[in-house]
Amino acid sequence: GGVTEDNVGVGRLCQVPPGLPADAFVQGIVILTTRANSLATWLAGTEVVGVSCDLRKRVMVMDTDIDTEYLMAKLTDEQRQEGQIFEEGKDALNGLHFVSVQQDENHDPAGFWLLRNLPPGI
């Protein structure tokens, strides 16, 4: 269960919860931008930790590195409801979620991160 040469590296540290059904619906955030390649390259240079919705503050934030947060959006009433569904979906899969960056719906992702929030203290 520890960090070793076998599980450190690109795409290796996000452990999928054991017993995850093959048809599980993983919640995620898709960022659509005409600068998808630039944003994906910049994010690849950070340590993307996760995305969360603070329903009380009505914001969506992206956590990177040890102590950096980026405000992704201020949530409207409708988006707040979507944020609650996003958070409930993450909780149901032990924190598993994703971030995808792409130019539009018709393009492949320029960057994709599968993420898992871990309980505090781990």
C-alpha positions in Angstrom: 0.0 0.0 0.0 2.9 2.5 0.2 4.5 4.7 -2.5 7.1 2.6 -4.5 8.8 2.7 -7.9 5.9 0.6 -9.2 3.1 3.1 -8.4 4.8 6.5 -8.8 4.7 8.2 -12.2 2.3 9.6 -14.7 -1.0 7.9 -14.4 0.0 5.5 -11.7 -0.7 7.2 -8.3 -4.5 7.5 -8.6 -5.7 4.2 -7.2 -9.2 3.3 -8.3 -11.3 2.2 -5.4 -11.4 -1.6 -5.1 -14.7 -3.1 -6.4 -15.6 -0.2 -8.6 -18.3 -1.4 -10.9 -17.4 -1.2 -14.6 -20.5 0.9 -15.3 -19.8 3.4 -12.5 -20.6 7.0 -13.4 -17.5 9.0 -12.5 -18.3 12.7 -11.9 -16.0 15.2 -13.7 -15.4 18.7 -14.9 -14.9 19.5 -18.6 -13.2 22.8 -19.3 -14.0 24.0 -22.8 -11.6 26.6 -24.1 -10.1 27.7 -27.4 -6.7 27.6 -25.6 -7.1 24.0 -24.6 -3.5 23.0 -25.5 -2.0 25.9 -23.5 -4.2 25.3 -20.4 -3.5 21.5 -20.5 0.2 22.2 -20.8 0.1 24.6 -17.8 -1.9 22.2 -15.7 0.5 19.4 -16.5 3.2 21.5 -14.9 1.2 21.7 -11.6 0.2 19.0 -9.2 -3.5 18.9 -9.8 -5.0 17.6 -6.5 -8.8 17.9 -7.2 -11.8 20.0 -7.9 -14.4 20.7 -5.2 -17.6 22.7 -4.9 -18.0 24.7 -1.7 -21.8 24.9 -1.6 -21.9 27.3 1.3 -19.6 29.8 -0.5 -21.1 29.0 -3.8 -17.8 28.5 -5.6 -15.9 25.7 -7.5 -12.2 25.6 -6.8 -9.3 23.5 -8.2 -6.7 22.5 -5.6 -3.1 22.2 -6.9 0.2 21.7 -5.3 0.3 21.7 -1.5 -1.6 24.9 -0.7 -2.8 26.5 -3.9 -6.4 27.0 -4.9 -7.8 28.5 -8.1 -11.3 29.8 -8.3 -12.9 28.1 -11.3 -16.4 29.5 -11.0 -18.9 31.3 -8.9 -22.0 29.1 -8.8 -25.5 30.2 -9.7 -28.5 28.5 -8.1 -28.6 25.9 -10.9 -24.9 25.4 -10.8 -25.0 25.0 -7.0 -27.4 22.1 -7.5 -25.1 20.6 -10.1 -22.2 21.1 -7.6 -24.1 19.2 -5.0 -24.7 16.3 -7.4 -20.9 16.4 -8.3 -19.9 16.2 -4.6 -22.4 13.4 -3.9 -21.1 11.5 -6.9 -17.5 11.9 -5.7 -18.4 10.8 -2.2 -20.2 7.7 -3.6 -16.9 6.7 -5.4 -14.6 7.5 -2.5 -13.5 10.8 -4.0 -12.9 9.6 -7.6 -13.5 12.3 -10.2 -11.8 13.8 -13.3 -10.9 17.0 -15.1 -10.8 17.2 -18.9 -9.6 20.1 -20.9 -10.6 20.4 -24.6 -11.3 22.9 -27.3 -15.0 22.0 -27.7 -17.3 18.9 -27.6 -16.1 17.8 -31.1 -12.4 17.6 -30.1 -10.5 15.0 -28.1 -9.2 16.2 -24.7 -5.9 18.1 -24.8 -5.5 17.0 -21.1 -7.2 14.5 -18.8 -6.7 13.9 -15.1 -8.2 11.1 -13.1 -8.2 12.3 -9.5 -9.2 10.9 -6.1 -9.7 13.0 -3.0 -8.4 11.2 0.0 -9.6 11.6 3.6 -7.7 14.1 5.7 -4.6 12.7 7.3 -3.7 10.3 4.6 
